[in-house]
Amino acid sequence: MTTRHDTTNPPSTPSAGPALPAVFVSHGAPTLLLEGGPACDFLAGLGPRLGRPRAVLCVSAHWETDEPAVSAATRPETIHDFSGFPRPLYEMRYPAPGSPDIAGRVRTLLAAAGFGCSIDPGRGLDHGAWVPLKLMYPGADLPVLQLSVQPHRDPAHHLAVGRALAPLRDEGVLVLASGSAIHNLRALRWGGNEPEAWARDFGAWMDRSVSEGATEALVGYRRVNPNGAKAHPTDEHLLPLFVAL
C-alpha cells in the first residue's frame, strides 16, 4: 500500500527531487525469500517503480521500544530474529550501509514535534527490514536505518510520529513501513490455498480505506471493522502502517 500526501513542513535540507511516497508492505515469513511467488514478484518490482532514494527509513514491526528509537549503525548487521527455519536463511546477509546523519535528522524532527527519540548505534536490520529490501534493492547499496514501534501506544500515536517525519519524503528518504496487513498466526491454516473469508474481507477493507484516505476509520480499525481484533490480536504488525499513513 502506498500513500502520497502533501506536507506543509518545508525540508531543512536541500530537496532531492519530487516527494517520495510512504510505503507499507507485508513482509511475510522469512521463507518468502526461498519460496518465491506473487509477493516476491511484487516486491522485486516495487524497487524499480519507486526509483533509488537517498536512503531508506524502515519502520519494522520487529523492533519494539517504549519510546521511539532510531538506528545509527554505520554498518548494520543482518539480524536473524527467528528460529526453526531452513539453514539458507541464516546464511543470508543484507550488507547495506547505515546513515548516522539521517538518524540525527529523524531525532531532530521527532523532537520538534514533542517526541523523545533515542539513537541506537548498535541496532542492525531485523527481518522486517532486510526481507523486503533484499527483493526491492538487492544490491544492498542504499543506506538503511530503522525506526522502532511502541506496541503499548495506539495507532494515533504512530500516525503523529509519521506526520512529524513527513519532511523526509522531500529529502529523498523512502519511509518503508514493514509489518502485515493481517497477522493472526493462531488462526493461520498452514498449507491452505485460499484465504479465510474474514481475512479476505478485512484485507479488502484495509485496501479500500487507505485508497480513500479514511484515516479516522483506519486509526479506529478495532472499533470500526468487525474483523479488526481477529485480524490483529495485537497491534504491532499494523502499527508501521500508521507511520506511513
C-alpha positions, 0 to 999 in steps of 0.5 A, a space after each residue: 500500500 502506498 500513500 502520497 500526501 502533501 506536507 506543509 513542513 518545508 525540508 531543512 535540507 536541500 530537496 532531492 527531487 519530487 516527494 517520495 511516497 510512504 510505503 507499507 508492505 507485508 513482509 511475510 515469513 522469512 521463507 518468502 525469500 526461498 519460496 518465491 511467488 506473487 509477493 516476491 514478484 511484487 516486491 522485486 518490482 516495487 524497487 524499480 517503480 519507486 526509483 533509488 532514494 537517498 536512503 531508506 527509513 524502515 519502520 519494522 514491526 520487529 523492533 519494539 521500544 517504549 519510546 521511539 528509537 532510531 538506528 545509527 549503525 554505520 554498518 548494520 548487521 543482518 539480524 536473524 530474529 527467528 528460529 526453526 527455519 531452513 539453514 539458507 536463511 541464516 546464511 543470508 546477509 543484507 550488507 547495506 550501509 547505515 546513515 548516522 546523519 539521517 538518524 540525527 535528522 529523524 531525532 531532530 524532527 521527532 523532537 520538534 514535534 514533542 517526541 523523545 527519540 533515542 539513537 541506537 548505534 548498535 541496532 542492525 536490520 531485523 527481518 522486517 527490514 532486510 526481507 523486503 529490501 533484499 527483493 526491492 534493492 538487492 544490491 544492498 547499496 542504499 543506506 538503511 536505518 530503522 525506526 522502532 514501534 511502541 506496541 503499548 501506544 495506539 495507532 494515533 500515536 504512530 500516525 503523529 510520529 509519521 506526520 512529524 517525519 513527513 519532511 523526509 519524503 522531500 529529502 529523498 528518504 523512502 519511509 518503508 513501513 514493514 509489518 502485515 496487513 493481517 497477522 493472526 498466526 493462531 488462526 493461520 491454516 498452514 498449507 491452505 490455498 485460499 484465504 479465510 473469508 474474514 481475512 479476505 474481507 478485512 484485507 479488502 477493507 484495509 485496501 479500500 480505506 487507505 485508497 480513500 484516505 479514511 484515516 479516522 476509520 483506519 486509526 479506529 480499525 478495532 472499533 470500526 471493522 468487525 474483523 479488526 481484533 481477529 485480524 490483529 490480536 495485537 497491534 504491532 504488525 499494523 502499527 508501521 502502517 500508521 507511520 506511513 499513513 
